[in-house]
């Protein structure tokens, strides 16, 4: 997967603008919206021959 495309996707995931971008698609934009609502973060990374999307959200126990 092209490294520059992964960097663009990560930049869009970190952007606080909630508009749907062509790089993200509607499903990922929805996940981004939910993650931001929970004050979390969302990332994409390449591992071997596949791409991994991960998120972190703060929770208080």
Number of C-alpha atoms within 10 A of each C-alpha: 11 7 10 9 11 17 14 13 19 18 13 22 25 14 12 11 11 13 13 16 14 10 15 18 10 13 10 16 19 15 15 26 20 14 18 19 11 13 12 15 17 19 18 16 15 13 9 7 6 8 12 9 11 10 12 13 14 10 8 4 3
